[in-house]
């Protein structure tokens, strides 16, 4: 995490609130290892 002025940014996979933080889950039969993967897939099929 990094604070820039009044903002807190989450840059890397080690930051719990980052889209790249490792987390395994399955949505409608498709497995993901981070939220960023899920968002990219949903963007393409939406």
N, C-alpha and C positions, 0 to 999 in steps of 0.2 A: 504494500500500500504506500502511496505517496501523497502528501498534502501539498497542493499548489494554491497559494492564496487561501480562499475560502472553500476550495473544492478538494475532495479526496478522490484520487484516481486508483483504480485497480488494474495494474499492468500485467502481472505475470501469473503463471499457473499456480504459484504458491499462495496467492491471495485468495482466501475463501470465497469472496464475492466476485471473483473473476469468471468470465465465461469459459475460460480454459482450465479452470480448476478441475482436477480429475473427479468424476462422479459417474458411476455406471448406472444406467437405467434403461428401461425398455418402454417404448411408446408405440402402440399399435403394431406390435410384432417386430419392430426395428430397434436394435440395441445401439446405445450411444455411450461414449466415454467422457463427454463433457457437454455442457449446454451449447457451446458454439457449434458443435456438429449438428445438434438438433435444430438450431435456428437456421443454419444453412440449408438443411434438407427441407424444412418447412417453407422456407422462402421459395425454393424451386417448385414445390408441389402445390403451393397455395394459388 
